[in-house]
Amino acid sequence: MFKAVFNVPYSDTVAANSPQGLCIPEPSGIQPKLGETWIVDKTRRISTRSFYIRLVRQWRGLISDYESIQKGQPDFRRGMLVFRDGISFPLAETAYARLWEDYKALLSNNNAVIIHPGIAVRWRKKGKPPEELPLYRFATKYKQQPLLGAKGDIDYFLKSLNRLIAQAVEESQLKKAMASSEIGLLQEAR
């Protein structure tokens, strides 16, 4: 999907210029008005420089519009989600909101680990998002670090530490067995 400004009169409709070529709305679909901006999806190519498009929705300049056409880069130093054309939104208002809260909590205590239901979040590096691990994978790396989070989540983690370590070991053994069986199959095929 991409953004298109319809500013080119084209026979009985309006088309849009894009880096890929001339965007013509499907004849059976919605017809835009001159000067409107839409989020569009390419449907089929007509020639080397023109193609039909389907109009998805009108452009409003909201974060959902930007996220539908490009992936924003989270900047944890400034707390902003930055898009290519210089537009930015606060991380607290995006899908990164929980990670941003975790980042702020871990910024003052780099050694701590935040326990959420099913995952552990630990500090990686200033300006980078915190690292999220499944609880069973973090259990093998736990070395009495300070734990943050809801008391119930922390108690669950500490009570089931041995079970989580066993689960991580079992997963590791399964991966090794799968890898060795794949190697054996490749050698037999030769």
N, C-alpha and C positions, 0 to 999 in steps of 0.2 A: 504494500500500500504506500501511497505517496500523496503529497499535497499538490493540487493543481488549481491555478487561477484561470478562469474561463474569460479570456479577453480577445479571442480571435473569431470573428464572424465566419461561419463555415456553412455554405448553402442555406438551409432553413433552420440551422441550430447554431450553437456557440461551441468552439473548441478551445483547448488549452495547449500552450507550448510547454514542453518539458525537455530535459536533457536526452530522454529516450526518443523523442519525436512528437508528432502532433497527436494529442489525445482527443478522440471523438467519442461523445457519449453514445452508448448502445441505443439504437433507434427505438427499441421497445421499452427502454428504461426511463428514469427521471431525466428531464431536460433542464439544465441550469440556465440562469439568466446571465447576461453580460456583466462581468465584473465580480461575480460570486467566486468564492474559494471553497473547494470541496476536498475531502479525503476520498481518493479514488483507488480502484483496483483494476489492474490490466486484465482484460478478458481474452482478446485475440488480436493478432497482428493483421493489418490490412495490406500494408506494403512495407518496404524497408524503413520508412520514416514516419509511418502513422499506424495507429492501432485503436481498437475500441476499448472503452473503459466502462466500468460499472461505478456509479456514484454511491459511496458508502454512507457518508453523512457530511453535513455542512461544517466547515472549519469554524471553530469558536475561539481558538487560541488557548484552550484549557490544557492542563497537564495530560489528560487522557488523549487529547488530539496529538500532542507531541509524542507520547509513548506509543501510539499506534503506527507512526511513520518512521520512528528511529529509536534507538536505545540510548538513553541518557547515561552519562558517566557520573557516578556518585563521587563527590569531593568531600571526604570526611573531615578535612582540615577546616573548610568553610561551612560545612553542614548544608551543602547545596547539591541538587541533581542538575547537572549542566548538559545542555543539548548543543548540537553542532552550530546552530546559528546564534549562539551566545545567550539564549534564553535559559534562565535557571529558576528552580523552585526549591523551597526549603525541604530538606530530607524528611522532616517531621510530617509533611503532608503527602508523602509518597509511599510506595510499597517498602521503602527502606526505613520506615519509621521505627520499627522494633530494633533493627540493627543500629540505628542512630542513637537510640536510648541506651543500648548495651555499650556502644562505643564511648558515650559520655561517662557511663558508670565505670568502665574499665580504664579510662584515661587517668583517673586519679589513683587507681590501684592496678598496676600492670600485672601483678602476680595472681590476682583473683580470677576466679572462674564463675560465670553466671550459669546457674542450672535452671533450665526451663523444662517443661514436660517433654521428655524424649530426646532433648539435645543439651549439649554443653557449649557455652560460648566463651572463648578465651581471647586474650589480647594477641594481636599479631605484630603490628607496627604502627607508629603514628602516621595518620593520613590514610591508612588502609582499613577496610572493613574488618571487624572481628571475625575470627575463624569459628565456624559452627561445626560441631562433631556430634554424631550420634552418641548417646550416653555410654553404650557398651564399648565404643572405640575410645572414648575419653577415659573410661575406667582403667584401661591399661596404662595410661599416662598420668594418672592421679598420684601426686606426691605431697599430700597434706596442704595443698594450696588453700587460701581462704575461699570459701564458697559464698556466693551471693545469690539471691533469688527468694522465692517463696519457701517458708519453713517446711511445708509438706513435701515440696520437690526435693529439697536438700536431704530431708530425712529418708525419703524413698531411695535416693541415690546411695546414701551411706549404708542403708540396710541391705540393699541388693548389690553391693559392690562385687562380692565374690561371684554371684550369678552373672553379672554383666561381663566380668573378666572371662568367665568360662564361655560365654556367648561369643566374645571377640576371638578367643582362641579357636573355637569351633569354626567360625567363619573363615579364619585364616587357613585352617587345615582344609576346608572345602575348596577354597580358591587354589591352594597348592595342588590338591588332587585333580581339580578340573584342568589346571595348566599342564600337569604331567600327562593326563590322558589325551589332551589335545596334541602334545608333542609326540606321544606314542602314535596317534592316528596319522600325523604328518609323516613320521618315519616309515610307517607301513605303506603309505600311499606312494612313497618313492620307490 
